[in-house]
Amino acid sequence: MQKIFLVVSIAILAAGFWVSNEFKGIAAGVAIFLFGMLSLEQGFKAFTGGALERILQKTTNSQWKSLIFGLVSTTLVQSSSLVSIITISFLSAGLLDLAASIGIIFGANLGTSTGAWLIAGFGLKVEISEYAMPMLAFGILFVLQKDKKLQHVGYILAGLGFLFLGIYFMKESFESIKDNLRLVDYAMPGIQGLLIYTALGIAATVIMQSSHATMVLIITALSVHQITYENALALAIGSNIGTTITAIIGSLSANANGKRLAGAHLLFNVITGLIALIGIRYFMQSVDFITQRMGFDPEDNTLKLATFHSLFNTVGIVVLFPFIGHMVTLFQRLIKDKRSSVFKPQYLNHSATEFPETLIESVRLESLHLYDNAIHIILKTFGLHRRDLGDNDALWNTLEKQRDAIEYDIESSYNKRIKEIYSAIIAFISQATFARNVEKTSRLYWLREADRQIVEAIKDTKHLQKNWMRYSIAYNVNTRREYKKIAYQIALLIKDIEIFRKNIEQDELPFLSLDTLKAKIEEDDIHITRRIETLIRENKITPETGSSLINDSSYMYSIKSNLLKMAETLFLQKNIQAIHPELKLSLDESEIMNVVETVNASKQP
């Protein structure tokens, strides 16, 4: 799709340059303006750090708050495209729900009209190039600095400078062209003109992929009387519909929710455009009434155009806002979630790489998917399922009743359930472009470590499997029981971790309970060693069997330690801000060992 736009744009520019020298000035003005918008987006992206995630979560828990967030954010960054990309990224990563995302898009549509007000009310009323030059000078100076914050402030200043310079070039070029060509002579009144100019507005916005740029072009042309007021209104309606192309392109690499949002965006803009087209005369009368009340010059069509742009977007929101829930239901029915295999990555999509928060959250969710598959493998090795973890006595009875060796192909299951997902996570993390952000990089490192610990737990299970298959059905009851206990202890820890996970997902933070589990692992390790020594001393098992038990208890210890370290990182990643106090209070490994030794010493006679 983007290649088609490129070919069409090149053709239009080539034809324009051939026909008119003045067209070069207009095209250069548009190009400089668009470059300014890209610079602004580059600058503002630096401030989409952890604060953005917190702001989004606090300001999007209701549809009204989502609407306001979309309006305010678009007004500040002057780019509905950036807001759309952020929204799609956060929605795809599960940080926003579909209803809140639609609310943001509604607000962003209204926010785009503030750009028209700035251009009509300020950009055309002063010698804007005088403001552009200092901004460009200071902006480029800051961009050349090594400090990242100064660089991004520089991008914002340079972006504003290029925006102003682009507006200046467009205005000057339209004024100079009227000596050789009066575009207003090609004005089209009536329904025909309304429809044709609406189509032209759509086409211009689709090609430039910026409704702001289209509106600047319309307003500057209108200010020098190169187009009529009625045709400008139609162009504005078209630009509003055409701006959905950004969301549609952004959704191509997103999941089903991202595509649903793009569909809702298109539906909203099309319905809003139809309302404006059908009621154009009533809107024009309303604009005249409003501008008269506000004391505007009745001949200032640029301010009237800005008023119209705000008015019909507001009407669209008033009409469609109550139906957001219905839109969610509609697009959930129209765009179904793909049935993703448990063996394939489910949460890693390109749209989530746009921002650190969405990339980290996607990795976290995929790591949880990896963990679920790993737990399946570990439990199956011992002939167990998740459903067996409910009651401790029933769990032990299940293990006790096993009379045949469990021949489970761990290697095949690893290749099927783990390898592809693990490799995809590593590849996805490599796309991170925020290496100098210590906090974000550390969180990715922790997640990667958690994934490695999951894989290590599976490898240790494979090492343990050989003797488990041999001794768990051994004739010697003591040998058999000790191996059953190894499987039982691993299953119990998985059960405790699952309870911990459930508490975290319910926004409870029992972080200190991990210390209990850590201490229990150390205590169990000490007890099993003593028990094996006692069994050998009492001739209940052979020294050879005892050495195998000691080696396999080491594998058990490693499995449990890796799973617990994984849980400590993986299940707390989403609540990293809330758990800082608990992190300070939690015990380290040496402190835990001291506690275990003290408890054991107190039990000695």
N, C-alpha and C positions, 0 to 999 in steps of 0.2 A: 504493500500500500504506500509506504514512504517513497519507494522508487518511482511510483506513478506521479506523486506530488512533485518530486524532484524534476522529472522530465517535463511536466506541465509548466513548472516555474521557469525552467531554463528557456522553454519555447516562448513564454509570455515576455520574459526579460529581453530575449534576443529580438523579438518583433518590436518591442517598445523602443529599444536602443536604435534600431534601424529607422523607425518612423520619426522619432522626435528626440532632439538633444535635451529638451526640458524634462523629458521622461527620465533621463539619467539622474537628474537632481531628485525627483520624487522617489525613484527606486533607491538611490543612495540614502535618502532620508529614512525610508522604511527599514533599510538594512541596518543603519546606525541605531535606529530605535530598537529593533529586534536584538541587536548586539547588546544594547543597554539592558534590556530585559534579561538576557542570558547572564550578564554580569551581576545584576541584582539577585537573580536566583542563586548564583554561585556564592554570593556574599551571605544571603539569608540561610542557605543550607548549613553554614557553619554554626548557626544558632539553633539547629534542630537536634540538640543534644538530649541528655536525659531529662532536662526540664520540659522539653516538648511532650515527651511521653506522659509526664505527670500532669501537664496542663490539659492534654487531650483527655486523660482519664477523669480529671476533675470537672472539666467543662463539657463533657459529652455524655453525661449519665442521664440526660433528658433531651428530648427533641428540640425544645426551645433553646437550651444551652448549646446544642450542636449548631443550630441555626446562627446564633450569635457568634460562636467561634468562627464559623465559615465567613461571616460578614466582616468581623474584626480582622482576622488573619489576612484575608484578601485585600482589605483596605490598607493594612500595614505593608505587606510585601508587594502589593500592586501586581499580583500574578495569580490569576485563578488556575493557571496551568500548574504552578508549583503546589498550590493547595490541593488540587485534584490528585497529583502524583503522590503527595504525602498521604492523603486519605486512602487511596488505593493500596499503598504500601502497608499502612497500618491495618487496614481491613484484611488484606491477604494474610498478614501475620497473626490475625486474631486479636489484635489490640483494640479494635473497634468492632461494633456490631453493624449490621447493614442499615438499620433504622437511623442510627447516629450518623453514619457516613452520608446517607441521603440528606439528612438535615444540614450537614456541613456544605454539601454541594448546593443546596438551596441558598444558603447564606452567601456562598462564594459568588453565585450568580448576581446577587444584589450588590456584593462588594465590588464587582467589576465596574459598576456604574460610577463609583467614586473617582475612577480614573478619568472618566468623561468630564466630571465636574472639575477636576484639577486642571485639565487641559483647557476646557472652555472658560473656566473662571479665572485661571492664573496664566496658563501657558501661552494664551493668545493675547493677553492684555498687557504683557510686559515684554521687554527685549530679552527673551529667554536665553539667548546665546551668552549674555553677560553672566548669567548664573552657571551656565554649562562649563565655561572655560576654567574657573577656579576649582570646580568639582572634579573635572578631569585631571587637572594638575595635581591636586592633593591626593586624589584617588590613586593615580599611577604611582605617586611617591610612596603611599602606604602599601600598595601591592608589591613593591620591590623590597619591602622589609622582610626579615626572617621570621619575625613574630607572627604566628598564625592569626591571632585576633586582629592585629593591625592590617594584615593582608585582606581579611574578609571585610573589614570596615572600608578598606580601599576599593574592593570590588563593589560595595554598595554605593560609595561616592562616585566612582567611575561609571557605574550603571546609571545613576541619576543624571550624570553629566551627558552621557550618550543619549539618554532618553530626551533630554532637553534639546540637544544638538539635532537629533533626528526630527523632532517637531519643527525646529527652526528651518531645516532644509526643506521639509515638505511644504511648509507655509510659503517660503520664498519661491520655491519651484512652481507652485500653483499660481502664485501672483504673476510670475514671469510668463507662464504658458498662455495666460489669457490674451496676450498681445498677438499671439499666432493662432490660438485655438480656444474657443469658448465651449467647454464641455456642457455648459448649461443649455446650449442650443440643442443638445441631444436628450433633454429632459423628456420624460414620459409621464403624462398625467393619467389619472384614473386607475382602474383595476389592473390594466395591462402594465402600467409603470410600477405599480405596487408589487406585483408578482415578479416582474423581471428584475427589479432592483433588490428585492429580497433574495432572489437566486444569486445575484452578483455578490451580495453581502456574504452569503453562505460560501460561495466559491473562494472569495478573497480570504476569508478566515480559515478555510480548510487548507489553502495553499500556504499561508503565512503561519498557521497554527497558533494564532494569537488574536483574540477578540480585541485586546487593548490596541494592537497595531492597526487593526481595521478601523476601530473607533477614532484613533488619531487621524488616520487618512481621511475619514468621513468628515470629521470636525474641521480639519485644516482646509479641505476642499470647500466645505460649506462657508467657512469664514471669509473666503475670497470670492464667494458667489459662483463657484464652478459647478455646483450641483444645487438643485432646488431643495427647499426644506422638506417637501413631501417625499422626494426620492431619498433624502438622507434618513428619514424615519424608516423607510423600507430597508435601506442598507443596514441600519442599526438592528432591526429585527433579524435580518439574515445573519449578521455577525453573532448574534446571541445563539442562533441555532447551530451555526458552524463551529462554535467553540467547543462543542461536545466531541469533536474529533480528537482532542488531546486526551480526554478520558478514555475514548474508545481505543486509541493506540496504546495508552498506558495499560489498558486491561488485557491486551493480547497475551502478555506474559504472566498475567495474574491468574489466580484460581477462580473457581465458580463465583465466589462472592464479589471479586473484582469485576467480573463480567456483568454481574447483576447491577452493580453500582453504575457502570457505564450505560447500561440499558435504562436505568432510572433517570440518569442525567439526560440522556437523549429524549426520553419521554417527557420529562419536565420542560425542557427547552422547546420541544416541538409544540406541546400544548400551549405554553406561554406565548410562543410566536403566533400560533393560530388565533389565540384570544386577541393579541395586538392587531393582527391583520383584519379580523372580523370587526373589531370595535375601533378601527383606526380613527374614525371621525369623532367618536366620543372621547378617545384619548387626546386628540388634538384640542378639543374644547376644554378638557380638564387641564391640559398643560397651559393653555392661555389663561385660565382662571388662576392656577397656582402661581405662575410667573408674575401675573398682575398683582396678586396678593403679596408676593415677596419683593415687589418693587423693581423687578428686572425691566430692562429696556425692551419694549414689545418687538423691536426690530432685531434683537440679539438672538438669532436663530440657534447659535451654538449652545447657549444656556438652555434654550427651550428643548433642544435635542437631548441634552444631559438630563433634563427633567423628565422627558418622555422615556428615556432609557431606564431611569430609576422607577418610574411609575408603572410601566408594564411588567417589570420584574417583580415589583411588590405585589401587584394584582395576581401574578402567577403563583407567588408564595401563598397568598391568602386563599386562593382557590384550591391549591393542591396540598398544602401543609397538613390538613386534617386527614388526608388519604395516604400518608407515608406508610402506615401499617398495611394498607391494602396493596401498595406498590411492592412492599417486601414480599408479601404472599404471592403476588402475581409473578414476580421474577424468580422466586424460589421454585415455582411450578414450571416456568418457561425454561429456566437454566438449571438443570439437575447437577448435583455433585457427582463427579466421576467416581465410580467404584474403584478405589485404589487398593491394590494388593498390599497385604501386610508385608510382603517381601520387597516392596518398592518404596523409595522416598515419598513422603506424603506432603511435606510442608516446605520444601525447598523450591521456591520459584523466583524467577529473575526480578520481579517487581519488588521483592522484599530486600534486595541489595541496595536500594536507593538510599536508605538511612540506617545508621548504626542500630537503633532500637529494634527495627523490624528484622534486620539481619540476625541479631542476637536472639530475638524471640523465635524466629523460624528455626534456628539451630537448636534452641532449647526444646521446642516441640518435637523436632525430629529425633533428638537425643532420648526423649521420653519414649518415642516409638521404638528406638533401638533397644532401650531398656526392657520394654514389654516383650520384645522378641527374645531377648537374652534370658529373661526369667522363664519363658516357655521352655527354652532349651535346657536350662539347669534343672528345672523341676521334672521334665520328661526323662532326663538321664536317670533319675531315681524312681521312675514310674509314677510320678505325681502330676497333678494339675492344680491350677489356681483354686479350683473349687474345693480341693482337699485341705486348704489352709484355714478353714473356718473354725474347727474345734481341735484343740491339741490332742485330746485322747483319741479322737477319730483319726487324726493324722498319724499318730503312732500305730494304731491298729492297722491302718492301711499298709504301713511299712512292714509290720510284723507278719501280715498275712501273705506277703510276697514269697513265693516258693520257687519261682523260676528266675533265671538271670534276665535282666532288662537289656535287650540288645537295641540300643538307640544310637543311630548314626549321627554323632555330633558334628563330624566334619562336613557331611552333606548338608545338615541343617544350618551350620554356620555359613556355608557358601550361599545357601538359599535365603536365609533370614537376616544375616548380619553383614556380610561382606559388601554387598552393593550399597546398603544404607550408610555404613561406616565410611566407605570411600567417597560417597556423595557428600557427606557432611564435611570431610576434610577438604574436598574440592570447593565446596561452597564457602567455607571459612577463608580459603585463599583469595576469594574475591573481595575481602574486606579492604577498604581504602582509608581506614582511620588509624593507621599504625601508630601515630603520635599521640593518640588519645589513650592515656594510660588506663583509665577506668574501663573503657570499652574493650581495649585489647586484653586486659586482664580477665574480663568476663568471658571472652571467647576462649582464652587459654584455659580457664577453669572448665568450661564446657568440653573442650577437646580432651582435657585430662579425664573428665568424667566418662567420656566415650571410650577412652583407652582403658580405664578401669573396668568398664563393662566387658570389653573384649578380653582383658586379662582374666576376669572371673570365668569366662567360658573356657579359656585355654586351661586354667587350673582344674576345671570340672572334667575336661577331657583327660588330663593326667590322672585324676582320681578314679575315673570310670573303670579302668582295667581291673584294679584290685576290688573295687566295689562289686563288679559283676562276678568276681571269683569268690570273694569272702562273704558277701551278703547272703549267700545261700549255703555257706559252709556247714559241715556236719557239727563242728564245735560251736556250741550255743553261745559261748562267751565271745568268740570271734564274730559270729553273726550279729550278736547284739551290739557290739562296739561299732560295727560298720553301719548298722541301722541308726545308731545314735548320731553318727557323722551326718548322714542324710537328714535326720530329724532336726539337728541343730541348724543346718543350712536353711531348711524349710521354715523353721521358726523365725530366723532372722529376716527372711523374705517377707514373712507375715508381718513382723514388726515394722519393716520398711514400708509396706503397703498401708499400714495404719497411719504411719507418719505422713505419707504422701497424701492420704485422704484428709488429714487434719490441715495440711498446708493448703490444699485446694479449697478448703472451707474457710480460708483466711485465719486459721488458728496457727500460732507459731510456737510449737512445743520444742524449740531448738535444744533446750537443755536436756531433753529426753535422749538425745543422741549420745550424751556422755554416759548415760546408763547403759546403752547398747554397747558403746566402746568398752566400758568396764566389764561388761558381761562376756565379751569376746575374749578379753585377756584372762578373765577368771576361768572360762571354759577351757582355754588352752592349757592353763596350769593344771586343772582338774583331770583332763584327759591324759596328760602325761603321767601324773601320779597314779591314775587308775591302771594304765598300761603297765607301769612298773610293778604295781601290786599283783596284777594278773600273771605276769611273768614269774614273780617271786613265789607265788602260790601254785605255780605249774599249771595254771588254767589255760594258758596259751603258750605257744613255743616262742623262743626269742626271735626266730625268723618272722613269725606272724606279728610279734610286737614291734619289730623294726618297720615292717610294712605299715602298721597302724600309726606309728610315729610320723613316718613320711607322709601318709595320707592325711593325718590330722594337721600337718603343716599346709597341705593343699587346702584343707577346709578353712584354716585360719586365713589364708591368703584370699580365698573366695569371699569370706565374710568381711574381711577388711576392705577389699576393693569395692564390694557392694555398698558398704557403709560410707566410704569416702565419696563414692558416686552420689549417694543419697544426700550427703551433706552439701554437695555442690549443686546437683541437678534440681532438686526439689525446692531449693531456697533461692535459685537465681532470680525468679520473678519477684521475690520479696526482699531483694538485696538491701534496699534502703531501710526497711522495717527491722531487719535482723541485726543491724550494727550493734545495738546494746547487748544482744544475746551473744554475738560473736566475741565481745570483750569478756563476757562472763564464762564462756565455755572453757573446759579444761583442755590442755594439750596432752600429748601422748605420755610424756614423763610424769605429769601430774596424775593421770589416770592409773599408771602403773604403781605409783606410790599409794593411791587409794586402795587398789586391789591387794597389794602386799600388806597394808595395814589391816584390812578386813580379814585376810587369811591368817595373819599372825594372831589376831584376836580370837580366832577359832581354835588355835592350838591349845592343848591342855597345859 
